[in-house]
Amino acid sequence: MAVILNCLIEILKKPAIGEIFSELAIFFAPLWIALAVGLFVGWAWRPSWAVEKLGFQNSDSSANEEKTRVGSSVNLPSRGSTMEEKEVIASRPIMPEKELAVSESDLDRLCRLVEERDGGPTWHKMMEKSLPTWSYQAWRRDPEAGPTQYRSSTVFEDATPEIVRDFFGDDEFRTKNGWDDMLLVHEILDECAATGTMVVKWVRKFPFFCSDREYIIGRRIWNVGRTYYCITKGVPNDVPRHNKPRRVDLYYSSWCIRPVESKRDGQMTACEVLLFHHEEMGIPREIAKLGVRQGMWGCVRRIEPGLRAYQLVRSSPDTGPVSHYVEMARINTKFNAEEVALREEETCEDASDLESDAEAKKPQHWIGNVPKVLAIGGAVALACTIDHGLVTKAVIFGVARQFARIGKRL
């Protein structure tokens, strides 16, 4: 330590400021290099005990057991297949109604988020951009537990809610057009033809210092009129886990797509997309927030050109049939907003009843424990008025405990 201090003193004695800064840069350079190497190595190398703490399965036996369980219901591609083969599933089972991956409670949650009455923290604006053909605003908030939550509003001019719904649901176009360049693999694992509910698998590309991420996502769309509530969230599954890509379990990304007035002429020719997103990527919260802040606009600005290209493809007479993803996205469940409000009122009433029951079960401190309160209170008063010595107070408090035991039995 003394050697380091002597070196710093010698550097600061230099006559010129330029020499001081150059000497300091040379002095601290090895420290910064060591720090960068340490962060990189620590992130790339994760010890087995940490992996086990995070719930990842490393043994081949557990993976084989899970593969056996899901083999009868999910036709997973072999490891040697190409990406094109992975994106096509030969046969998909029909999901029973009682086992739907997305339920009405998810719709209720999205409705509360859209109406800003979910009871969460206040949203703080972090970005606002406006271009002639579209505009974008973004907010974020940090709950006490869990990852940072993001909310955005994107308004596209000259776009219908139906085309925007199909655009965001068409995974084949995502990879073909490249507007979502992070999506590497997509495949349908399960579906319900009656409700349009799907379970899909995504593999998304992350930066070089992180492993890619795998998502098992449940999807379902409700609509009231021309407003569409699109639920997308991570769902429990039996798909085998692997160290790479890393599985993301906590994932929520849902939209409300609705027609709005155009800023040009006031007609209902524009479309707004309200997005609510959060996920647990396995990255420290502050680092994840920094990454989102730096890379958000670069990702968002690719959406509008992708949408315009999708409109051109869909309007062309030579375009073939839509993808199966779009066919499923068009199977929507109609709902009544009053029914959602009624369910929320019933939930609030049930919560109030539970609180009332809990309040009624609480002990009556001042009625049921009167002898104990009187004994302790009298001992405290006696200790504070007769003597200020610690020994006397200790004796009196010991007597008070004896009186309290007697009071319990009364």
C-alpha positions in Angstrom: 0.0 0.0 0.0 2.9 2.4 0.9 4.5 1.7 -2.5 1.3 2.6 -4.3 0.9 5.8 -2.4 4.6 6.8 -3.1 4.0 6.2 -6.8 0.9 8.4 -6.8 2.8 11.2 -4.9 5.6 11.0 -7.4 3.1 11.3 -10.3 1.4 14.2 -8.8 4.7 16.0 -8.4 5.1 16.3 -12.2 5.2 19.9 -13.3 2.9 19.6 -16.3 -0.8 18.6 -16.1 -0.5 16.6 -19.3 2.3 14.5 -17.8 0.2 13.9 -14.7 -2.8 12.6 -16.7 -0.6 10.4 -18.9 1.2 8.9 -16.0 -2.1 8.3 -14.2 -3.5 6.6 -17.3 -0.5 4.3 -17.5 -0.7 3.6 -13.8 -4.4 2.7 -13.7 -4.5 0.9 -17.1 -3.7 -2.6 -15.7 -6.4 -2.2 -13.1 -9.1 -1.4 -15.7 -7.9 -4.3 -17.9 -8.0 -6.7 -14.9 -11.5 -5.4 -14.0 -12.8 -5.9 -17.5 -11.3 -9.4 -17.8 -12.6 -10.3 -14.4 -16.2 -9.2 -15.3 -16.0 -11.1 -18.6 -14.6 -14.3 -17.1 -17.0 -14.2 -14.2 -20.0 -13.8 -16.5 -18.9 -16.4 -19.0 -17.9 -19.0 -16.3 -20.7 -19.8 -14.0 -19.9 -22.4 -11.3 -22.1 -25.5 -10.9 -23.4 -24.5 -7.5 -24.7 -21.2 -8.9 -26.4 -22.9 -11.8 -28.1 -25.3 -9.3 -29.2 -22.4 -7.2 -30.9 -20.9 -10.2 -32.8 -24.2 -10.8 -31.0 -25.3 -14.0 -30.8 -29.0 -14.7 -27.3 -30.2 -15.7 -27.7 -34.0 -15.5 -28.4 -35.9 -18.7 -30.8 -38.2 -16.8 -33.2 -35.4 -15.8 -33.1 -34.0 -19.4 -33.9 -37.5 -20.8 -36.8 -38.0 -18.3 -38.3 -34.6 -19.3 -37.8 -35.4 -23.0 -39.6 -38.7 -22.5 -42.5 -37.0 -20.8 -43.0 -34.4 -23.5 -42.2 -36.7 -26.4 -45.8 -37.9 -26.8 -47.3 -34.4 -26.9 -44.6 -32.2 -28.5 -42.8 -33.1 -31.7 -39.4 -31.5 -31.0 -36.8 -31.4 -33.9 -33.5 -33.3 -33.6 -30.3 -31.4 -32.8 -29.0 -31.9 -36.3 -31.9 -30.3 -38.0 -31.6 -26.9 -39.7 -33.4 -23.7 -38.6 -35.9 -24.1 -41.4 -36.7 -27.6 -40.1 -37.0 -26.3 -36.5 -39.6 -23.8 -37.6 -42.0 -26.4 -39.0 -43.8 -28.9 -36.7 -45.2 -31.9 -38.4 -48.1 -32.5 -36.0 -49.4 -30.4 -33.1 -51.8 -31.7 -30.5 -54.9 -29.7 -29.7 -54.8 -28.1 -26.2 -57.7 -29.0 -23.9 -59.9 -26.1 -22.8 -59.2 -26.8 -19.1 -55.4 -26.6 -19.7 -55.2 -23.3 -21.6 -51.9 -21.6 -21.0 -53.5 -18.1 -20.9 -56.7 -17.5 -18.9 -59.2 -14.8 -18.2 -57.2 -13.7 -15.1 -54.4 -12.7 -17.6 -57.0 -10.6 -19.5 -58.1 -8.9 -16.3 -54.4 -8.0 -15.5 -53.8 -6.5 -18.9 -57.0 -4.4 -18.7 -55.8 -3.0 -15.3 -52.4 -2.2 -16.8 -54.0 -0.4 -19.8 -56.3 1.6 -17.5 -53.4 2.4 -15.1 -55.2 1.0 -12.0 -53.1 -2.1 -11.3 -51.8 -0.7 -8.0 -48.1 -0.7 -9.1 -45.5 2.1 -8.7 -45.6 5.3 -10.7 -44.4 5.2 -14.3 -41.5 7.5 -15.2 -41.0 8.6 -18.8 -37.7 7.6 -20.3 -38.1 8.3 -24.0 -40.2 10.2 -26.6 -39.7 10.2 -30.3 -41.9 11.6 -33.1 -41.6 11.0 -36.8 -44.1 11.9 -39.7 -45.5 8.4 -40.0 -45.3 7.3 -36.3 -44.6 8.3 -32.7 -43.2 6.5 -29.7 -43.2 7.1 -26.0 -41.7 4.8 -23.2 -41.9 4.7 -19.5 -40.5 2.4 -16.8 -40.9 1.6 -13.1 -39.1 -0.5 -10.5 -41.3 -2.7 -8.3 -40.0 -3.7 -4.9 -39.5 -7.3 -6.2 -38.8 -8.5 -9.7 -37.3 -6.9 -12.8 -37.9 -3.4 -14.1 -41.2 -3.0 -15.9 -41.6 -1.1 -19.2 -44.6 0.5 -20.8 -44.6 2.0 -24.3 -47.1 3.7 -26.6 -46.5 3.5 -30.3 -48.9 5.2 -32.8 -48.7 4.2 -36.5 -50.3 6.4 -39.1 -52.4 4.7 -41.8 -52.5 1.3 -40.1 -55.5 -0.8 -39.0 -55.6 -2.7 -35.7 -56.1 -5.9 -37.7 -52.9 -5.5 -39.8 -50.9 -4.6 -36.7 -52.2 -7.6 -34.8 -51.2 -9.9 -37.7 -47.8 -8.2 -38.0 -46.8 -8.7 -34.3 -48.1 -12.3 -34.3 -46.4 -13.4 -37.5 -43.1 -15.0 -36.3 -42.3 -16.2 -39.8 -42.3 -12.7 -41.1 -40.2 -11.6 -38.1 -37.3 -13.8 -39.2 -37.9 -13.5 -42.9 -38.0 -9.7 -43.0 -35.4 -9.3 -40.2 -37.1 -6.4 -38.4 -36.7 -8.5 -35.2 -33.1 -9.5 -35.7 -32.8 -11.0 -32.2 -35.2 -13.9 -33.0 -33.2 -16.9 -34.1 -35.7 -19.9 -33.7 -39.5 -20.1 -33.4 -41.7 -23.1 -33.3 -45.3 -24.0 -32.2 -45.4 -26.5 -29.4 -49.1 -26.6 -28.7 -52.3 -24.9 -29.8 -56.1 -24.7 -29.3 -58.0 -24.2 -32.5 -61.1 -23.1 -30.6 -59.6 -20.1 -28.7 -56.4 -19.4 -30.7 -54.2 -20.1 -27.7 -50.7 -21.1 -28.6 -47.6 -22.3 -26.8 -44.5 -21.3 -28.8 -40.7 -21.6 -28.3 -38.4 -18.8 -29.0 -34.6 -18.6 -29.0 -33.4 -15.0 -29.0 -29.9 -13.7 -29.7 -28.1 -11.9 -26.9 -24.7 -10.0 -27.0 -21.5 -12.0 -27.3 -20.8 -11.9 -23.5 -24.2 -13.5 -22.7 -25.6 -16.9 -23.8 -28.7 -16.8 -26.0 -32.1 -17.0 -24.2 -34.9 -19.5 -24.7 -38.5 -18.7 -24.0 -41.6 -21.0 -23.7 -44.4 -18.5 -24.3 -48.2 -18.7 -24.1 -50.3 -16.5 -26.4 -53.9 -15.6 -26.6 -55.9 -12.7 -28.0 -59.2 -11.2 -26.8 -61.1 -8.5 -28.6 -63.9 -6.0 -27.9 -64.9 -4.3 -31.1 -61.7 -3.4 -33.0 -59.6 -3.3 -29.8 -57.3 -6.3 -29.3 -55.8 -7.5 -26.0 -52.8 -9.7 -26.9 -51.4 -11.7 -24.0 -47.9 -13.1 -24.3 -46.2 -14.6 -21.2 -43.9 -17.3 -20.0 -45.8 -20.5 -19.1 -44.8 -23.7 -17.1 -43.7 -26.5 -19.4 -42.0 -29.8 -19.6 -39.5 -28.9 -22.4 -36.0 -30.0 -21.4 -33.6 -27.3 -20.2 -30.1 -26.8 -21.4 -27.2 -24.7 -20.2 -27.2 -22.9 -23.6 -29.5 -21.3 -24.5 -30.5 -20.2 -21.1 -34.2 -20.6 -20.2 -36.1 -17.4 -19.2 -39.1 -18.3 -17.0 -40.4 -14.9 -15.9 -41.5 -13.3 -19.1 -44.4 -10.9 -19.7 -45.0 -9.0 -22.9 -48.6 -8.0 -23.7 -50.2 -5.5 -26.0 -53.4 -3.5 -26.4 -53.9 -2.6 -30.0 -56.7 -0.1 -30.8 -57.7 2.5 -33.4 -56.9 6.2 -32.5 -57.3 9.5 -34.2 -54.7 10.5 -36.8 -52.6 13.6 -36.0 -53.0 14.6 -39.6 -56.8 15.0 -40.0 -58.3 13.7 -36.8 -59.8 10.6 -38.5 -59.6 7.1 -37.0 -57.0 6.0 -39.4 -54.1 5.6 -36.9 -53.4 2.6 -34.6 -51.9 2.7 -31.1 -50.0 -0.2 -29.5 -49.7 -0.1 -25.8 -47.0 -2.6 -24.7 -46.3 -3.8 -21.2 -43.1 -5.8 -20.9 -40.8 -7.2 -18.2 -38.6 -10.3 -18.0 -36.0 -11.9 -15.7 -33.0 -12.3 -18.1 -30.5 -13.3 -15.4 -28.7 -10.0 -15.6 -28.4 -7.5 -12.6 -31.1 -5.0 -12.7 -29.0 -1.9 -13.1 -27.0 -3.4 -15.9 -30.2 -4.5 -17.7 -31.6 -1.0 -17.3 -28.5 0.5 -18.8 -28.6 -1.9 -21.7 -32.3 -1.2 -22.4 -31.7 2.6 -22.2 -28.8 2.4 -24.7 -30.4 -0.1 -27.1 -34.1 0.7 -27.0 -34.3 3.2 -29.8 -32.1 1.1 -32.1 -34.6 -1.8 -31.7 -37.8 0.3 -31.8 -37.0 2.2 -35.0 -36.8 -1.1 -36.9 -40.5 -1.8 -36.2 -42.0 0.8 -38.4 -40.2 -0.2 -41.6 -41.1 -3.8 -40.9 -44.7 -2.9 -40.6 -44.7 -0.9 -43.9 -43.1 -3.9 -45.6 -45.7 -6.2 -44.1 -48.5 -3.9 -45.4 -47.0 -4.1 -48.9 -46.7 -7.8 -48.8 -50.3 -8.3 -47.6 -51.7 -5.8 -50.2 -49.9 -7.5 -53.1 -52.2 -9.7 -55.2 -49.4 -12.2 -55.7 -49.0 -12.9 -52.0 -49.8 -16.4 -51.0 -51.8 -17.6 -48.0 -50.9 -16.2 -44.6 -48.8 -18.2 -42.2 -50.2 -20.5 -39.5 -49.2 -18.0 -36.9 -51.5 -15.4 -38.5 -54.3 -17.9 -38.8 -54.1 -18.5 -35.1 -53.8 -14.8 -34.3 -57.1 -14.2 -36.0 -58.9 -16.6 -33.7 -59.9 -14.2 -31.0 -62.1 -14.5 -27.9 -64.7 -11.8 -27.7 -65.4 -10.3 -24.3 -67.5 -7.7 -22.6 -65.7 -5.0 -20.7 -68.5 -5.0 -18.1 -67.8 -8.6 -17.3 -64.2 -7.8 -16.7 -65.2 -5.0 -14.3 -67.7 -7.3 -12.6 -65.0 -9.9 -12.0 -62.7 -7.2 -10.6 -65.4 -6.1 -8.2 -65.9 -9.6 -7.0 -62.2 -10.0 -6.5 -62.0 -6.8 -4.5 -65.0 -8.0 -2.4 -63.3 -11.3 -1.7 -60.2 -9.5 -0.7 -62.1 -7.2 1.6 -63.9 -10.2 3.2 -60.5 -11.9 3.8 -59.2 -8.7 5.4 -62.3 -8.5 7.6 -61.9 -12.1 8.7 -58.3 -11.6 9.5 -59.1 -8.5 11.5 -61.8 -10.3 13.4 -59.3 -13.1 14.3 -56.8 -10.7 15.7 -56.5 -10.8 19.6 -58.0 -7.9 21.5 -54.8 -6.6 23.2 -56.4 -4.2 25.6 -59.3 -6.5 26.6 -57.8 -10.0 26.7 -54.5 -9.0 28.2 -55.5 -6.4 30.8 -53.7 -8.1 33.8 -50.5 -8.4 31.7 -50.6 -4.8 30.6 -51.3 -3.5 34.2 -48.5 -5.6 35.6 -45.9 -4.5 33.1 -47.0 -0.9 33.1 -46.9 -0.7 36.9 -43.4 -2.2 36.9 -42.2 0.3 34.4 -43.6 3.3 36.3 -42.1 2.0 39.5 -38.7 1.5 37.9 -38.7 5.0 36.5 -39.8 6.8 39.7 -38.1 5.0 42.5 -34.5 4.4 41.3 -32.5 5.1 38.2 -30.1 2.3 38.8 -29.8 -0.6 36.3 -29.8 -3.2 39.0 -33.0 -2.0 40.5 -34.7 -1.9 37.1 -33.5 -5.4 36.2 -35.0 -6.7 39.5 -38.3 -4.9 38.9 -38.6 -6.0 35.3 -38.0 -9.6 36.5 -40.9 -9.2 39.0 -43.0 -7.8 36.2 -42.4 -10.9 34.1 -43.6 -13.0 37.0 -46.8 -10.9 37.3 -47.3 -11.2 33.5 -47.2 -15.0 33.8 -49.9 -14.8 36.5 -51.9 -12.4 34.3 -51.9 -14.9 31.5 -53.5 -17.5 33.7 -56.3 -15.1 34.9 
